[in-house]
Amino acid sequence: MARFPLIAIAFFLVTLGVSTWALRGNSGVGKPAPACASQPTSTSNVATSPADVIDGAKHPELIPDLVAYRLFLITVAEPENATAERKQRQRAFLRAAGIEDDDLRSVVNVLATFKANYDDLVERYNDSVDVATRAGLEPDLRTFLSQQDALVESTREALKATLVAQRMGRVEAYVQREKRNMKVAKEDK
């Protein structure tokens, strides 16, 4: 499977029209997937069969923490040069997650680093898909997914280093609660 699976309707992605990233590769229907671009998430991007989806409303315990954190980070991360509206949106999410005003700047910096690194990772993967396609090879999705997981984990560790234990505990509790509002493809476990 060369196409990055768009794996989720995260807790607030659909209602707020948050951008997600799509990777290039085979879309599974014989046509190339679109280039990496911001696209609004919709239910049509999620696995089509309910049997292929973990519904967090029914089974939040089946959604791995790493996946939940990835969805959280993708949702709240903004670039350093985000618009005032995007920054306001980000602050609202962070406050809901238990981040207090005195921690906002440092957390926003960690998230901006995540966003830049994630965008770079996606771009490198998309470039590798182009090269592999021209050579008649399968793109290396497994390496991308491993690097993505490492980035999410290192960002989580950076947040732990930035926040006092009590406030990080609030973030972790928030992500756990939000699993009830997530739907992820089983292949993403």
C-alpha positions as MATLAB code, in Angstrom:
seq = 'MARFPLIAIAFFLVTLGVSTWALRGNSGVGKPAPACASQPTSTSNVATSPADVIDGAKHPELIPDLVAYRLFLITVAEPENATAERKQRQRAFLRAAGIEDDDLRSVVNVLATFKANYDDLVERYNDSVDVATRAGLEPDLRTFLSQQDALVESTREALKATLVAQRMGRVEAYVQREKRNMKVAKEDK';
ca = [
       0.000    0.000    0.000;
       1.784    3.120   -1.197;
      -0.784    5.709   -0.228;
      -0.631    7.059    3.273;
      -3.865    5.960    4.874;
      -5.948    8.924    5.895;
      -6.784    7.216    9.099;
      -9.070    9.302   11.097;
     -11.850   11.638   11.653;
     -10.305   13.057   14.752;
     -12.277   14.521   17.580;
     -12.547   17.989   16.073;
     -11.142   17.696   12.593;
     -14.446   17.442   10.778;
     -16.349   20.118   12.619;
     -13.575   22.678   12.292;
     -12.381   21.703    8.824;
      -8.812   21.277   10.022;
      -6.312   20.464    7.320;
      -4.738   17.040    7.100;
      -1.876   15.831    5.001;
      -2.226   13.410    2.122;
       0.756   11.549    0.848;
       1.400   10.638   -2.745;
       1.253    7.092   -3.865;
      -1.258    4.654   -5.182;
      -4.740    5.531   -4.015;
      -5.828    1.926   -4.303;
      -7.945    2.537   -7.382;
      -5.249    2.662  -10.037;
      -4.834    6.432   -9.964;
      -2.139    8.368   -8.202;
      -3.157   10.006   -4.988;
      -2.972   13.773   -4.857;
       0.287   15.415   -3.949;
       0.799   16.318   -0.362;
      -1.589   19.136    0.250;
      -3.820   20.406    2.935;
      -7.224   18.920    2.468;
     -10.306   19.121    4.629;
     -11.041   15.851    6.303;
     -14.289   14.172    5.434;
     -15.887   10.848    6.090;
     -15.109    9.806    2.527;
     -11.391    9.693    3.425;
     -11.911    7.050    6.089;
     -12.051    3.317    5.405;
     -15.377    2.578    3.790;
     -16.423   -0.431    5.830;
     -17.371   -0.001    9.495;
     -15.489   -3.255   10.109;
     -12.292   -1.447    9.004;
     -12.736    1.365   11.540;
     -12.272    1.565   15.272;
     -14.979    3.842   16.618;
     -13.638    5.512   19.730;
     -17.172    6.236   20.917;
     -17.622    2.480   21.328;
     -14.079    1.289   22.005;
     -11.699    4.115   22.971;
      -9.383    1.573   24.591;
      -8.635    0.108   21.140;
      -7.160    3.360   19.853;
      -3.421    3.299   20.583;
      -2.024    6.247   22.537;
       0.514    6.952   19.791;
      -2.282    7.325   17.222;
      -4.313    9.532   19.553;
      -1.312   11.765   20.189;
      -0.555   11.981   16.479;
      -4.099   13.141   15.790;
      -3.915   15.623   18.651;
      -0.572   17.022   17.463;
      -1.654   17.277   13.844;
      -4.796   19.060   14.967;
      -3.187   21.616   17.269;
       0.209   22.195   15.640;
       0.575   25.414   13.690;
       3.598   26.896   11.944;
       5.460   29.768   13.554;
       3.959   32.162   11.007;
       0.345   31.062   11.552;
      -2.384   33.622   11.084;
      -3.923   35.283   14.118;
      -7.063   33.225   13.568;
      -5.087   29.938   13.511;
      -3.176   30.979   16.634;
      -6.427   31.776   18.418;
      -7.844   28.397   17.396;
      -4.686   26.694   18.650;
      -4.862   28.493   22.013;
      -8.477   27.382   22.429;
      -7.492   23.736   21.898;
      -4.528   24.031   24.237;
      -6.600   25.626   26.977;
      -9.170   22.838   26.621;
      -6.280   20.399   27.048;
      -5.282   22.044   30.322;
      -2.437   24.253   29.114;
      -2.340   27.462   31.116;
      -1.327   30.863   29.782;
       2.146   30.793   31.342;
       2.941   27.559   29.438;
       1.414   28.569   26.092;
       4.542   30.062   24.525;
       6.768   27.059   25.231;
       4.099   24.560   24.149;
       3.395   26.534   20.963;
       7.139   26.409   20.189;
       7.211   22.623   20.638;
       4.169   22.319   18.365;
       5.687   24.606   15.710;
       8.761   22.368   15.672;
       6.525   19.312   15.291;
       4.630   20.963   12.429;
       7.828   21.878   10.563;
       9.309   18.400   11.065;
       6.076   16.664   10.098;
       5.664   18.748    6.958;
       9.281   17.966    6.035;
       8.728   14.255    6.663;
       5.652   14.244    4.431;
       7.490   16.153    1.702;
      10.432   13.728    1.785;
       8.065   10.768    1.593;
       6.216   12.315   -1.344;
       9.528   12.891   -3.127;
      10.485    9.257   -2.498;
       7.157    8.142   -3.973;
       7.934   10.079   -7.160;
      11.364    8.459   -7.415;
      10.005    4.978   -6.681;
       7.161    5.381   -9.168;
       9.535    6.435  -11.951;
      11.686    3.385  -11.170;
       8.653    1.078  -11.084;
       9.148    0.330   -7.388;
       6.914    0.450   -4.342;
       7.446    3.463   -2.078;
       8.792    2.745    1.393;
       5.718    3.480    3.486;
       6.980    1.405    6.412;
       9.972    3.713    6.937;
       7.734    6.775    6.748;
       5.365    5.348    9.362;
       8.283    4.470   11.638;
       9.705    7.989   11.310;
       6.266    9.467   11.919;
       5.866    7.434   15.109;
       9.326    8.519   16.289;
       8.451   12.168   15.647;
       5.204   11.879   17.610;
       6.995   10.187   20.495;
       9.828   12.754   20.560;
       7.270   15.578   20.522;
       5.412   13.961   23.386;
       8.706   13.782   25.305;
       9.401   17.444   24.496;
       5.998   18.366   25.914;
       6.777   16.353   29.054;
      10.054   18.252   29.418;
       8.280   21.582   28.910;
       5.360   21.101   31.286;
       5.284   20.309   34.963;
       3.968   16.817   35.659;
       0.525   18.006   36.761;
      -0.084   19.987   33.567;
       1.250   17.207   31.344;
      -1.125   14.909   33.204;
      -3.985   17.183   32.132;
      -2.879   16.929   28.493;
      -2.622   13.157   28.718;
      -6.070   12.917   30.324;
      -7.477   15.175   27.600;
      -6.041   13.004   24.821;
      -7.442    9.899   26.519;
     -10.912   11.489   26.770;
     -10.768   12.608   23.150;
     -10.281    9.027   21.978;
     -14.077    8.782   22.346;
     -14.385   11.286   19.515;
     -11.930    9.592   17.152;
     -12.363    7.043   14.424;
      -9.281    5.325   13.079;
      -8.674    2.653   10.486;
      -7.765   -0.667   12.037;
      -4.680   -0.807    9.830;
      -3.380    2.231   11.684;
      -3.171    0.409   15.003;
];
